[in-house]
Amino acid sequence: MRTITILLSGLTSIMSILKIVETNNDVDAIGDNGTSYGILQIQRSVIRDVNRIYDTNYKHKDMFSEEDSEEVFRLYLCYGKEVFLRKHCRFPTEEEMVRMWNGGIYRGYTYKQTKSYYQKYLDVKQRIDR
């Protein structure tokens, strides 16, 4: 149980900021030329990964539900934390988690293009903290 608590810690605050970064809290948003759905702009590849890993049955259209989007976000990034921990023998930083969300859990934190996404995240976080 302690491992699950550690894996979930921090995800809620990251998620709330990413909802603003992605859609300014618009649960009905469609982006990336029609490939990303919902408040967290979830793509089909994320749904496929979550369904495969956790034996769930989410559909892409389910991401217009804020609750389903939040659950998929948590499941995806919790698994990403596990993958990262096995590879690097440490948990990912906040920056690495945010960049995973943008670029994928397997290598997204290494992609140059996810740095600007992280900067958007920091800008929103700073604005909220004021």
C-alpha positions as MATLAB code, in Angstrom:
seq = 'MRTITILLSGLTSIMSILKIVETNNDVDAIGDNGTSYGILQIQRSVIRDVNRIYDTNYKHKDMFSEEDSEEVFRLYLCYGKEVFLRKHCRFPTEEEMVRMWNGGIYRGYTYKQTKSYYQKYLDVKQRIDR';
ca = [
       0.000    0.000    0.000;
       2.886    2.367    0.743;
       4.160    2.011   -2.851;
       0.759    2.989   -4.256;
       0.668    6.049   -1.989;
       4.135    7.082   -3.147;
       3.204    6.551   -6.793;
       0.090    8.716   -6.463;
       1.708   11.511   -4.489;
       2.088   14.650   -6.507;
      -0.057   13.481   -9.413;
      -3.147   15.380   -8.303;
      -1.392   18.755   -8.242;
       0.354   18.058  -11.543;
      -2.967   17.001  -13.069;
      -4.794   20.142  -11.954;
      -2.150   22.337  -13.571;
      -2.101   20.255  -16.756;
      -5.882   20.645  -17.111;
      -5.254   24.375  -17.470;
      -2.225   23.934  -19.746;
      -4.068   21.526  -22.034;
      -7.565   23.033  -22.298;
      -8.092   25.740  -19.686;
     -10.368   23.210  -17.937;
     -12.585   22.502  -20.979;
     -13.934   18.943  -20.642;
     -15.302   19.036  -24.211;
     -12.045   20.059  -25.886;
     -10.818   18.339  -29.025;
      -7.270   19.093  -30.088;
      -4.327   17.979  -32.176;
      -6.420   17.906  -35.366;
      -9.089   15.767  -33.738;
      -6.806   13.199  -32.097;
      -6.836   14.429  -28.478;
     -10.011   14.405  -26.376;
     -11.191   15.937  -23.155;
      -9.850   18.113  -20.398;
      -6.426   16.413  -20.423;
      -6.224   15.962  -24.223;
      -5.826   12.186  -24.161;
      -4.888   10.362  -27.340;
      -5.857    6.854  -28.449;
      -2.328    5.541  -27.816;
      -2.674    6.388  -24.117;
      -6.048    4.613  -23.977;
      -4.538    1.535  -25.650;
      -1.648    1.471  -23.167;
      -3.906    1.861  -20.131;
      -6.322   -0.815  -21.364;
      -3.463   -3.212  -22.116;
      -1.607   -2.628  -18.837;
      -4.604   -2.580  -16.486;
      -7.081   -4.736  -18.429;
      -9.556   -1.859  -18.538;
     -11.983   -1.067  -21.322;
     -11.817    2.697  -21.839;
     -12.903    4.175  -25.156;
     -11.470    7.356  -26.599;
     -14.864    9.099  -26.311;
     -14.834    8.360  -22.549;
     -12.191   11.059  -22.198;
     -14.921   13.705  -22.401;
     -15.755   12.585  -18.860;
     -13.510   14.450  -16.428;
     -13.562   11.508  -14.006;
     -12.501    9.011  -16.678;
      -9.800   11.370  -17.942;
      -8.434   11.771  -14.428;
      -8.378    8.011  -13.890;
      -6.612    7.358  -17.199;
      -4.106   10.104  -16.354;
      -3.368    8.541  -12.954;
      -3.091    5.000  -14.315;
      -0.863    6.028  -17.203;
       1.536    8.105  -15.144;
       1.626    5.619  -12.252;
       2.776    3.004  -14.710;
       5.201    5.546  -16.155;
       6.642    6.064  -12.671;
       7.122    2.310  -12.313;
       8.856    2.036  -15.694;
      11.079    4.999  -14.832;
      11.925    3.572  -11.390;
      12.968    0.223  -12.877;
      15.133    1.959  -15.464;
      16.749    4.676  -13.300;
      16.431    3.328   -9.721;
      14.690    6.518   -8.620;
      11.301    8.150   -9.023;
      10.932   10.750  -11.780;
      10.980   14.412  -10.908;
       7.994   16.678  -11.410;
       9.573   17.894  -14.652;
      10.055   14.354  -15.921;
       6.426   13.486  -15.084;
       5.080   16.520  -16.932;
       7.274   15.772  -19.928;
       6.118   12.117  -19.859;
       2.538   13.306  -20.108;
       3.402   15.326  -23.184;
       5.794   12.929  -24.899;
       4.889    9.485  -23.562;
       5.870    7.478  -20.519;
       8.634    5.468  -22.125;
      10.933    8.241  -23.370;
       8.929   11.473  -23.437;
      10.974   12.998  -20.641;
      14.037   12.861  -22.922;
      12.501   14.574  -25.958;
      13.713   18.081  -26.670;
      10.226   19.236  -27.748;
       8.753   18.443  -24.313;
      10.912   21.143  -22.699;
       8.659   23.916  -24.014;
       5.610   22.034  -22.728;
       7.211   21.896  -19.288;
       7.835   25.637  -19.470;
       4.107   26.204  -20.161;
       3.392   24.058  -17.105;
       5.741   26.181  -14.969;
       4.167   29.398  -16.249;
       0.687   28.204  -15.249;
       1.941   26.874  -11.909;
       3.586   30.209  -11.118;
       0.422   32.111  -12.075;
      -1.676   29.876   -9.782;
       0.766   30.189   -6.871;
       0.556   33.997   -6.872;
];
